[in-house]
Amino acid sequence: EAGVTQFPSHSVIEKGQTVTLRCDPISGHDNLYWYRRVMGKEIKFLLHFVKESKQDESGMPNNRFLAERTGGTYSTLKVQPAELEDSGVYFCASSFSVQETQYFGPGTRLLVL
Amino acid sequence: AQKVTQAQTEISVVEKEDVTLDCVYETRDTTYYLFWYKQPPSGELVFLIRRNSFDEQNEISGRYSWNFQKSTSSFNFTITASQVVDSAVYFCALRGDPGTYKYIFGTGTRLKVLA
């Protein structure tokens, strides 16, 4: 069974540009989560989807971040316009139910210059 | 507020040594879950263990063991006879309950096992 996959693995963009990150959860997992690790700090929660609905987006830093999960399958996280402080590793995780363990993808390393 | 502290930023050991990674947590919830994840150089977060707050039994899985002590709010992870392949960043995480599904992570401990 395939794990959580994320694309791209790395992205280098200039300040002011737009970047879209994609996450494909484990097949059958209705719950999808986005997290971010900035500058070697702790991994912080961004938001949680149940199928296509946003269950909790309390961790989204500001309105430059837009997450979608159309059809309840894969999810995208768009940063527009990107700022220097958005650099970090963006992790996606999924779980079958909210009670089950979250399984993480390999992350997307974003560098904003 | 919930918080996870991993005070050890980086640990270096020589192969075959035992090493313990510390994790201290804070929560007001009576029901909660604790996790350990491993992040090898390839980058993905690999799930290692999940423990709920009502189960204080220590767990052993091969060379890995976990010591959960509610009295000290700690969930420490020991690797016995460490190997070079154990080199990674290890994260401890907490999930409160009910209705809280996000994980609260510590800052991670980088373990270097030298041959």
Interface residues (C-beta under 8 A of the other chain):
Chain A: G3 S9 N31 Y33 Y35 G40 K41 E42 I43 K44 F45 H48 Q55 D56 S58 G59 V89 F91 A93 V98 T101 Q102 Y103 F104 G105 P106 G107 R109
Chain B: V4 F35 Y37 S42 G43 E44 L45 V46 F47 R50 F91 A93 Y101 K102 Y103 I104 F105 G106 T107 G108
